[in-house]
Amino acid sequence: MNPWNIKVLYLGKITMPFSTMISVHYPFNAPKVTEDFTIGGPYLGFLLQRGDRNIVVDTGISEKFFIDGKAWAGLPAEGGKSYVLKALSKEGIRPEDIEMVVYTHLHNDHAANCGLFTNAKIIFQKDEWQNLLDPLPAQKVRKDYDPDLIDELRSANCIKVDGDIELTDGVKLYKTPGHTVGSQSVAVNTNKGVVVLVGDLLTSYISAFPYLREIMDMEGRKHPIPAAPEAFGQGIPGGITYDFYSFYASLNKVKTIASRYEPGFIIPGHETSLVLTGI
């Protein structure tokens, strides 16, 4: 089986104090931040390549979610179609070269810009589609889903999957709810083993590996971070978690799929260091 290569696509960022970031990662009993600093949280996509085949996982956020250069919680942010085009151009490809777009989930910061990919099959979980159609009141208040995405997806070549499937040779989709009801992870056979793109089941290495004591920002600077509460064990559910039981079941599922449960094999949806290190 020929391995796939995974490229990190930088699709923009939202900038915040680390104290804000850690409060999102630890929705309760957050450790106290003694030395605060400013950090960018990237919007990420991923390009899977093997030979002349190209698959994209997640496509970033829409410009319409920025008002005066600010997004969620009034924080400075950037992103949109131009970032997607620039990220693909950096890899020497165009949107029409993409055969499939896989969405880990349909939140507005992961599933925008799909109209760029006119030749692609668009793939997501059936339960996620149902949640997009009928969001809960809290999801409406947070604007988790973009209602305009409904018509955009209806006019696209969409495939709604239900559960775990083999997408193609060397790429499998696993339903991993928790962050959303229809979240899915993408398991990819690479030269180093099976790497799992988990979307926002785990948003960063902080939430995936609570034993870490430093964070690398997008500029390569390393910052010390406080210890996570030991009671969390391995893997911390984020502030937007629809079902904690599903989260822990999905976390255990991911642990069995990846070749190793460590950075570089578990790939969160907003990990800062990936912008520099890649996978």
Secondary structure, DSSP 4 states (H G I P E B T S, - for coil): -PPPEEEEEEEEEEEEEHHHHHHHHSSSSPPPPSS--EEEEEEEEEEEEETTEEEEE-----GGG-BTTB-GGG-BEEESHHHHHHHHHHTT--GGG-SEEE-S---TTTS--GGG-TT-EEEEEHHHHHHHHS--HHHHHHT-S-THHHHHHHTSEEEEE-S-EEEETTEEEEE--SSSTT-EEEEEEETTEEEEEEETSS-SHHHH-TT--EEE-TTS-EEE-PPPPGGG-S----SS-S-HHHHHHHHHHHHHHSS-SSBTTEEETT-TTHHHH--
